[in-house]
Amino acid sequence: MSPNNELEKRLWDSADQLRANSGLRMSEYSVPVLGLIFLKYADARFEDATNFLSGMTTGRRKIGPTDYHAKGVLYLPEKARFSYLVDLREGDNVGQEINNAMQLIMDENEVLKGVLPKTYNRMKNFLLVELLRIFNTIPMDIEGDVFGRIYEYFLGKFASAEGQRGGEFFTPTSIVKLIVEIIEPYHGRILDPACGSGGMFVQSAYFVDQHQGSASGDISIYGQEKTTQTVRLAKMNLAVHGLEGDIRSANTYYEDPHKMLGRFDFVMANPPFNVDGVDYERLKGDPRLPFGIPSTDNANTLWIQFFYSALTEDGRAGFVMANSASDARHSEQIIREGLIKSGAVDVMVAVSSNFFHNVTLPCTLWFLDRSETRQDTTLFIDARKIFTQVERARREYTPDQIEFIGNIARLYREQEPEFLRGSEEWLYEVFPDGEYQDVPGLCKVATLDEIAAQGWSLNPGRYVGVAAREDDDGFDFKQTMTELYERLELLNAEAHDLEERISENMLWLLENGE
């Protein structure tokens, strides 16, 4: 474990031990704690900016809020400084003092108006004093975005602890990084219409900065989320990373506050899977649904069309989707066929199980590209055997694994591969000539005719085949059982579709037969 990871874990363990002894539910505890991490980060940036500005100004002119805002830094009044709060004692009304600090920050920084938590008076003084002390131990001399990583670490841990609800606001960072790696959002407008806590935007900014760009100048951020509390989390997450964005509270099924049609260069999202109960009557004539409204009570194809229709003529989208959307029959198949025939389906990536905190089953990453220069084929990648086991029931991608999968897509697009994170030897072992080729069990480029022959399925497993077996006695029982279970899920879905078709045909014969 790296020193930074040790720091994140130590801070979490200390804070969570306090929660366990406080009697607070995780939902009562999570946002206030994130607010304190946010405040500590804002204070560190404010201190750095103060030192810089003090050396750049003359004695006559007083440094004010506009000077800090011009540097992309939040302005903090004296009683909103972390140093002021950490000196408070249990005898003081610590909760009220922190509430006042949050209000002062919102008063001085329009971008955070109505965003920061003000529920600290519900927490015991001893708990707040200890939390302030714990977060005050974060060292100032660590390279990189230490506060951003701590914030993301806490977001992930809260999501894991809150189970299903936690998945509403947090997508595992390594999944987000892979989406960003493949769509390459160098510049332009980025939309996430199911933005949760804003992780897609943060990783896009990292990507731009890593490629010698400037996230604050090169990308514009737009998001929406139906839960007001989650919108606040997203705005805090952007602010803790020095970013701003237009994040709205809206139900994407029925509301379109950003006028998304054909407007965005990049779309990234992790929408809720298999949602039922959407009022299709309210969606009739919606231009965001160019391939039609499904007859089944499942919103997957609605989301896919929202992402497609939001793109500019050469825009790209990357999003997480339930595996069932790749093979669903009836009206969903007709919609999927229309999407495939449009030529927009660029890359499909099968992801292993246990990547998400709230869903154990595998999922699929979809990548769309509306550029006219794109090849009239689709790249299928089966990445279910690529992962790193980090906990008993949780997996993630390492930086070199993300880069390796991203480089497969780059080779397919006839781009130069990138070797910033150590994947070079691995890539040339699989692709010796440095050019794309189909690799059984890993990747396959399929034509429109091949996809049509598979019933318009977009399931990578149908195309890439099986890798040649190694001549050794190695046998991973757990991995084998996982693969068999995933195959069983697919076969069960196909069997269910077949039963429905037989039932429909029998009903037709009974009603129309002589």
N, C-alpha and C positions, 0 to 999 in steps of 0.2 A: 504494500500500500504506500502511495506517495505521501510526502509530508502534507501536501494540500488536502488529500483525501483523509488523512488522519485528523487534520484540523476540523474538517466538515463533520466527521463522525464524532469527535470529542464535543463539539458544540451541540450537535443533535442530542447525544446521550445526556449531556448536562441539562439541556432545556426540557427534554422529554421526562427525565426523572422528576423535575419540578412539577410538570403537568400531572404525572402519576400521583404525586402527593398533594395535589391541589383540589382534586375532585371535579375538575373541569372536563367537559367533553371536548373531544378533538375539534369539533366545529366551533366551539367557543374560544379555543386557544390558538388555532392556526393563524387566522388573519392578524390578530394583535402581535403575535411573534414575528410574522413576516414584516409587519409595520416597523418593529424595532430594528430588524436587520436593514430595512430600507433606510431608516433614519441614520444608522451608523454609517452606511455607505455614503449617504448624502452629506453627512458631516465631514467625512474624509475628503470628498471632492471639494467641498466648500473650503476646507483648510488649505488644500493645495492651490486653489484659485486665489485665495486671499494672499498667500505668499507671493504668487506670481504678480498679482495686480499691485501689491504694495511696492514692488520693485519697478513697476512701469509707470506709476503716476507721480505727479508733483504734489507738494505739500498743500497747495491751495485747493485742489479739487478733491472732494470726498468720494470714496468708492461707494457705489450704490447698487441696488438690485439689477439695474439694466446692464451693469458691467459684468455681473455674474451670468445673467441670461445670455449675453453676447458670446460667452464662452461655453454655453450649453450646460451651465451649472445652476442648480437650484439655490436660491437665496435663502439663508437661514438667519432669522433674528436671534438675538443673544439667548433668549429663553427657549429657543427651539434647538439649541446646540446639544449634542450628545454629552459633551463635557459638563454642561449645566445639570442635565438630568441625572448623570451618574453620581453626582455629588449629593443627591437627595438622600435622606435617611428614612427609615421605616416610620418615624414619627411624623414625617411630612405627608401631605396628601399626594402621594406619588402618581396615582391614577389620574387625578385632575390635572396635575402638572403636565403629564404626557399628552392628555387630551388637548390642553392649551397649546402645547408645542405643535401638535398636528394641525390645529386650526391656524396657528400663525404661519406655518409653511404654506397651507392652502391659500391664505390671504395674500401672500407675497408671490405666489407662483400659479398663474391662471391655469396652467396645464393640469394641475392636480386638484382643481376646485371640486369639492364634494367626493374626493377619492379616498383619502387616508382614513384609517379606522379611528374612531373616538369612543371606544368601549372599555378603556383601560380602568375606569372607575369601578368596573364590575370585578376586577381582579384584586386579590389581596396585596397589600403593600409589600410584604416580605417576598412574594413571588416576583413582583415588578423590580424590586431592588436587586434580586438575584439575577434576573434576566438581563438587566442593564449591566451588571458586573460581568456576566458571562460573555456578552457580546462586546464588551469593552476590551476583552483579551485578544480580539482579532488583531494580529500584527499588521503594521502598516507597510512593511518592507517586502511583502511577497510579490513576486512578479506576476503579471497577468491580471485577469479580471477575477480576483479572489472573491470579492463580494458577490459578483454575479454568479459564480459557481456555488457559493454557500447558499444563496437565495434559491437557485435551481435545485440544490440538494434538499433543502427543506421543503420546497414545493413537492418534490418527488416522494419524500418520506410522508408528508401529510396525505398525499394522494393514496399511497399504499395503505396507510392507517385507516383512511376513510372508505376504502373499498370502492364499490360501484360509483358512489357520488364523487369520489376523488378523480375518477376518470373523466368527469365532465370538464375539468379544468387543466389537466396535465397529460401531455403525450410524452412518453419516454424520450429523453434527449437524443439517444443514439438513433432512434427511428426518424426524428426530425432532421438530424444531421444527414442521414442517408437521402431523405427527400430533397434537401437543399443541394446535396452533392450532385444529384442527377439533373435537377432542373436549372441549376446554375443561375441564380437571380442576381446578376451583376449590377443591374440598374433598372429603374422604372418603378411602376406602381405595383405593389404587392397587396393582394387581398386574402384574408382568411375569414370566411363567413360563418365559421364555427370556432372562433379563435381561442376559447378557453383562457388560459393565463398568458397567451401571447408568445409561446415558445418558438413558433415558426418564424416570427419576426426577429427574435433575438438571434437565432441561428443564422438567418439570412444576413443580418448585420455582421456577424462574425465572418461569414463567408466573404462578404465584400471587403472587409478590412484585411483578411488574409490574402486577398488578391490585389493588394495595393490600391484599393479604392477607399472611399470615405462613405460609410453607411449613412451619416447624417446628410450628406449632399447627393448621394447617388440613388437612394431608394426612398419611396414614399409609402407609408404604412396605413392600411385601411383594414378595419376588422369589425365584426359584430358578434354578439353573444346574447342569448336571451336572458341570462341570469345577471341581474344588476351587480351582485357581489362579485361575480367572476369578471365582469367588465372592470371593476375596481382593481382586482388582482392583476389583470392585464396591463392596466395603466401604471400600476406600481412597478410591475416587472419591466416595462419599457423604461420607466424613469430610473430604475436602479442600474440600468445598462446605458444611461445617457441618451435614450431614444425618445422620440415623440411620435404619436400616431393618432389617427382619427378613429377611435374605437366607440362604437355605438351599441346601445342596448336595443336589440331587435330580434324578432322571431323570423328567421330566414325563410321559412316556408311561405309566409304571407307578407313580409315586409322587405323592402329593398332600399334602405336609406342611402346607399352609396351609388345607386343607379348603375348597377354592375354590368349591364349588357354591353359586351364588346369593349370594355374600358380598361382592363387590367393586363399588364405584361406577364404577371405571374400570379397563380392562385395556389395556395397550400392549405390543407385542412385535414383534420381528423374528426369527421362528423359522427354523430351517434349512429350505431348500427341497427338496421332492421326495425326502425321506428314504425309503429302502427298508429292509427287514429288520426292521420292527417286529413283535413277536410278538402277533398279533391274538388268539390264544387267551387271553392274559393280560388282554385288554381286554373280554372278553365280560361283559355285565351292568354295565359301567362307567357310572354315571349321568351322567358328564361327556360322554357321546356320545349325546345324545337323538335324533339323526337317523340313527344306525346306523353300522356299521363298513364301510368300503369293501372291495370284493373285489380291487381293484387294490393292488399293493405300493407305495403312495405315501401318506405321512403328512400331506399338506397338509390334507385334510378332517378329520383328527384334531385338528390344531392349531386350525382354525377353530371346531370344536365346543367345544374346551377354553375358548376365549375367550368364546364365546357363553354357555356354561353357568356361567361364573364370575361373570357380571353379576347385580346386583340387578335388581329389577323395573323400575327406571328407569335402569339403568347404561348406559354407553357404552364401546365398544371401538374401538381404532384399531391396525392392524397391517400389516406388509409381507407380501406374498404373491407367489409366482411367478405370472407371467401365465397359465400353463397351468391354474391352479386356477379361473380365471374361465370356462373353456370345456370343461373335462374332461367326458368322456361316461360312460355306463354308471353304475356305482354312485356315482361321484363326482357325476354330474349329479343323481341321485335325492336325495343328501344336500343338494346345493346348492338343489334345488327346495324341500325341506322348510324350509331356512333362510329362503329368500325368502318362502315362504307364511306363515312366522311373523311377518312384518312387521318384522323386525329390521334388514334391510339398508338403511342410511341413505344413505351416500355411497360412491361408488367413484371413485378417482382414478388415471388412467394416468400413470406416471412415465417419463420418457425413459431411454434407456440411459446407461451410464457414470456413474451416481451412486455406485455401490458400489466399494470397493477390490478386491473379489474376484469380482464378477459384472459383466460388461460389458452383458448383455442388459437390456432394460427390465423393470420390475416394476409391480405394482399395489398401491395402498393401499386397504384395506378399512376401512369404518367401520360399526359396528353400534350400534343404539340400541334398547333394549328398552322404552322409555317408551310407555305406552298413548296418549299425546297426539301421538306422532309420526304424520306423514302416511303413508298407505298407498301410498307411491311411493318411488322411489329416484333420487337425484341422481347423474348420471354427469358427471365432469369429465375431459376429455382435456387433460392438462397436459404432454404430450410436447414441445410447442414452447416451454414456459416453462422456462428454465434459464439459468445463467450459466456459460460455459466458463472454468474456473479453471486447468486444465492441459490438455495435449494430449488426454489420455484420461480427464479427470475433470470432472464438472459438479457444480454445487450450486445451491441457491436462495438469492437475496439476501433480506434482511428484507422488502422491499416485495413481492417475489414471493410469499413465504409469506403475508403479510397479504392480498394480492389473492386468492389461492386460498381462504384461510380466509373471506374476506368473501363469496365466492360461496356457500359453505355457509351463512353467516349470513343472507344475503338469502333463500335457499331456506327457511330455518327461520323467516323473518319476524322476525329479530333486527336490531338496529341494527348497521351495519358499524363496524369499528374503524379509526382512522387514526392509529396511534402510530408507524408506520414508513414513511410516505410513499406510500401506495397510493391516496390519495383521487382524484387526477386520473385515474389509470388506470381506477379502478372506474367513475367517472361517464362516462368515454369509452365504456365497454362497456355499462354499464347507466345510460343517461341519466336515467331517472326514479328511480333509487335503489331500484328494485324488481327482484326476480328475473324474468328472462325467458330462454327457451332461446336460445342463441347457436350457430349452426352452426359446427362445428369446435372448440368450447370446452366447452359444457355442455348437458345435456338432462335433463329430469325425465321418467322413464318410469313408466307404470302397471304393475300386476301383469300385466294382459293383454298389454301390449307386451313385457314380459320373457318371458312364456310363449311368445309368438309367435317369439321368438328362441332357443327351445330352452333357456330358463332361463340364458342366457349373462349374465355380469356384466362383460363386456368393454366399457369405455366407447366404444371405437372403433365398435362396432356401433350405437350410439345417437346420438352427437353429430353424425355426418355430417362434411362437409368444409366448411371456411370458403370464402367467395367469394374468388376470386383477385383480387389487386390488379392494376390496370391499369398495370403497369410492367414493365421488362425484368429486374428482379432475379431471380436464380436461384442458390440455395444448393445446389451439387452435393452436398456432404457431408450436409446435412440431408435432401435428397430421397432420397439413397441409404439413409440411416438409416431413413426412413419406409418405403421399399420393402422393406428387409430385415425390419423389424418386421412388415409385412403378410405377407411371405413365410413368416415363422415361424408366424403364425396359420394361413395356408392349409395349410402342411405338417401342422400339428397336426390340422386338420379332415380333410385327406386321409387321415391315418393312422387317424383314428376311422372314416372311411367304409370304408376297407379292412377294418378289423376287423369292422364290421357286415356287409359283404358276405361275408366269410369265415364268420362265424357263421351267416348265413342259408343259405349253400351247404352247410355242414355239416349243418344241420337238414334241408334238403331231401334230402341223400344218405342221412341216417339214417331219415327218416320218409316220404320219397316212395315211391310205388308203382313 
